[in-house]
């Protein structure tokens, strides 16, 4: 059934629209917390909507803030009863709820009227009274018989003329007498009282009847508490206290003390007590307001009734009565207008200017003559101000242009009355003298000199400004127009160079320096200005190094022994100063063996040395030539030119001529150099023939040396025939490869003429061990002839 109810509700929501405001709904007073009073749906596609309960008339907490949920593309809002809702048609039968719906920038408000209808079957009993535990009432056993203990508050009791009865048993001896309750809901103590019934709990079941067939039950529990034995008492205390009316608020009047555990104090009468208060924990009675007898005559005598009690047992208490008497005194000092004077005047204020006139009176004695005295605090003994009767005037010239001359004049005017005791009033006076910017800053024209090679941020000097106003020389410096390569420091006046100078372009600069003072007037926007002219002279400096064309040269020369060769001429000049033609030349690197020298700007190779220093092959020199400007100008600047010389010594080789282009790695135009290089270049076939011939010559020479060595060895040994035969037998045991080797010379010698050489003479004979053949041999050459 609950599910069916929810589905029915959602179906109803889909057809509800917000523009149907206002709504009128009826609800039974029997509806409890959580009851849905009204629901509706609306569309809001592009924003997140909100629904608010703006207010309720009459004000109550019976209604929850409306809820808002999304269901199937629409938003559903509900208004429900809160957990504290207790509807009673007899008390309030109509509520008006103001609702506000917001969808983006669209806002709509409308009322929801709720009419509460009577429900005959609704029970009016609610709260702890209607709960099973019931309502608990605590009462002392000393309560007065017949006193009212409790009031039953139920809606419609008087209107409906409800009948209220106690239906539970109240039999003695447990009950000292019956409790009673009337039609107004008042529960009364038994006429016998509750004395001696301590620690007992009486349960009373009460029936409330509303007309016919309407009733409810409730429970009341009466717990009787014993009367504690009280030991609290005040210490001995004077009952009459006298104080002066000049006691300030918060001043201590008297302190009362009582015996007991964790005692607290309070004033029982008068209530409220406008003049006095008592500390709850310490019992100190203090004044809470001025005791002005002239304005409040009732403050002369005050009777206080003070109660002391234990914090945990408030019924354990004791009371004390005190009488406070206020005695009048000459209490009020003179009152002055103004009560304090703070003013400021410029330093140019003339003497005799009135600063203020003071008006004072004595409240205790109106019309009495008062005495006025001017007292200075800082600076002490100042004569800048004076007091004539009641008038404060400027007495001397005020000047802030000297150190320490501009003061804040702190003083006070002491006003005395003639009463007893003597009362005085001090009126503070603070006169601030403000500075005035009276003088314009000034500076003296100055001349600076600077070298043209000075770098950026070079300090030329300082512009010194002067201003007579205090603080002195608070000046800011600016350059008004003029060249932008100079700047002046805003605070120090230092002149700095920002760019580069060139004496050849401009030798003189004039700067108009503007001086503006600051911080010398009360008005920070009030300034005075001045100016002066600064002249800057540029000193000429030798600042351009010579340049050589080209800066790099690559040359090849053919050197003959005993001759000097002119290699090249170094050409240098200063583009910025073409009139400067005097230069000095020197070789600073690469001149090994000192074969090169300079004759002015001409580089010369000296080939007059003999011996091992004479180069026999191609050699390269990297010469560094330093070119410096000469003359009286300083500093002497220089540059370095590089000359690469390829030296080819004289020989019988062929001389070839070739031309090559050397690229100069600089911004200068390239130089075309034609040089002669000697070299030997044979034909390819000649190289091949020479190589093969050399190889054959080396092989032949080696073979001849080997044969010569073997012949010498045999001549020295001269072996016999048996030994020779034994030797030949060992030789014949070698491999066939050796035989082939030995046959080759045999064939060669057989083909040669017999008259070729005596070395072909055979002086020995032997037999081959393998073949058995006889042969002749030469002991020197090892040659054989087969027989």
CORGI-V782972 format. One line per field, one symbol per residue. ss: DSSP state (a for helix, b for strand, c for the rest). psi: psi as a letter, one per 40 degrees, with the letter a starting at -180 (. if undefined). burial: # if it has 24 or more other ideal C-beta (glycine too) atoms within 12 Angstrom, else .. Layout:
BEGIN
ss->???
psi->???
burial->???
END
This chain:
BEGIN
ss->caaaaaaaaaaaaacccaaaccbbbbbbcccccccbbbbbbbcccccccbbbbbbbbcccccbcccbbbbbccbbbbbbbbccccccccccccbbbbbbbbbbccbbbbbbbbbbbbcccccccccaaaaccccbbbbbbcccccccbbbbcccccccccccbbbbcccccccccccccbbccccbbbccccccccccccbbbbbbbbbcccccbbbbbbbbbbbcccccccbbcccccbbbbbcccccccbbbbccbbcccbbbbbbbccccccbbbcccccbbbbcccccccccaaacbbbbbbbbbbccccccbbbbbbbbbbbccccccbbbbccbbbbbbbcccccccbbbbcbbbbccccccccbbbbbbbbccccccbbbbccbbbbcccccccccccccbbbbbbbbbcccccccbbbbbbbbbbbcccccccbbccbbbbbbcccccccbbbbccbbccccccccbbbbbccccccbbbcccccbbbbccccccccccbbbbbbbbbbcccccccccccbbbbbbbbbbbcccccccbbcccbbbbbbbbcccbbbbbbbccbbcccccccccbbbbbbbccaaacbbbbccbbbbbbcccaaacccccbbbbbbbbbbbccccccccbbbbbbbbbbbbcccccbbbbbbbbccccccccbbbbbbbbcccccaaaaaaaaaaaaaaaaaaaaaaaaaaaaaaaaaacccaaaaaaaaaaaacccaaaaaaaaaaaaaaaaccccccaaacccbbbbccccccbbbbccccccbbbc
psi->ddddddddddddddeiideeiiihihiieehaiehhdiiiiihgdeihiihihdihhihieehihhihihhfeihhiihiiieehghhdddhehihhhihhhgbehhhiiihhhhhiihdehhehiaddeiddihhhhiieeihheihdihhhihedddefihhiheiifiiedhdihiihaeeehhiiideaehefieihhhhhhhhhgahfhiiiihhhhhhiihihhehiiihhhehhhiieehiheihdihiiiiihgiiiihdiihihediihhddeehhiieihggdddgdeedhhhhhhhhihdegdegiiihhihhhhhiigdhiihihiehhhiiiieehihehhdihhhiihddgieihihhhhhidhiifiediihhbehhiheihhheeihedhihhhiihhhhieihihiihhhihhhhhiihgdiiiiihiihiiiieehiiehhdaihhihheihhifgiihihhaaieeiihhddeehhihdaiihdddhehihhhhhhhiifeidheehiiiiiihhhhhhhhhgehiiiihiehihihihhiheihhhcihhhiihddgeehehiiiiheiegiefeiihgbehhhhhfeiiaeehheihihhhhhhhhiiiaeiiihiiihihhhhhhhihieiihihihihhhhgaeiiihhhhihhhihgiiddddddddddddddddddddddddddddddddddgiidddddddddddeeiidddddddddddddddeiiefdieeehheiiihheddeiiiiihddeeiihh.
burial->............#..#.#....#.#.#.#.#...########.#....###.#..#...#.###.###.....########...########..#######......#.#####.#.#...#####..##...##.#.###.#.....##.######..#.#.###.#......##..###...#.####...#..#....#########....##########.......#.#......#.###.#...#.##.###.#..#####.....#.#####...#.###..####.....#..#.#######.....###.#.#####.#.#####.#....#.#.###.#...#.##.#.#.###.....#.#.#.#.....#.####..#.####..####....############.....#####.#########.#####..#.#.###.#...#.##.###.####..#######.....#####...#.###...#.#.....#.###########.....######.###.#.####################.....#.########..#..#..#####..##...####..#.#####.......#...#.#########.......#############............#........#.#.####...................................#.............#..##.........#..##..#..........#.###.#.#......############.
END
